[in-house]
Amino acid sequence: MDEQESGCVMELVDDEHNVYQCSRCRELWQFEADGPEENSWQFCPACGRGIRR
């Protein structure tokens, strides 16, 4: 399976500041409200992998 196709998971790493981390590229993302799913993210903006739910 192609690494790009295998996807990633956005993991909540700091609940107080609403920070998520891509499980593959390890890039951090902070959301003002909710998380990646609620903000309609389908791909990690850094590595381009599809976000698995």
WOPEMO-V88693 format. One record per residue. RES is the residue in one letter. PSI is psi in radians with two decimals (999 if undefined). BURIAL is + if it has 9 or more other C-alpha atoms within 8 Angstrom, else -. Layout:
<<RES/PSI/BURIAL> <RES/PSI/BURIAL>>
//
This chain:
<<M/2.36/-> <D/2.36/-> <E/-0.63/-> <Q/-0.61/-> <E/-0.39/-> <S/-0.30/+> <G/-3.05/+> <C/3.00/+> <V/2.36/+> <M/1.95/+> <E/2.30/-> <L/2.02/+> <V/-0.29/-> <D/1.69/-> <D/-0.64/-> <E/-0.65/-> <H/0.10/-> <N/0.90/+> <V/2.27/+> <Y/2.69/+> <Q/2.35/+> <C/2.29/+> <S/-0.28/+> <R/-0.95/-> <C/-0.19/-> <R/0.22/-> <E/2.47/-> <L/2.50/-> <W/2.29/-> <Q/2.32/-> <F/2.39/+> <E/-0.66/-> <A/2.40/-> <D/-2.67/-> <G/-2.90/+> <P/-0.70/+> <E/-0.79/-> <E/-0.38/-> <N/0.28/-> <S/0.53/-> <W/2.27/+> <Q/-0.35/-> <F/2.62/-> <C/2.18/+> <P/-0.39/-> <A/-0.86/-> <C/-0.22/-> <G/0.05/-> <R/2.56/+> <G/2.47/+> <I/2.12/+> <R/2.53/-> <R/999/->>
//
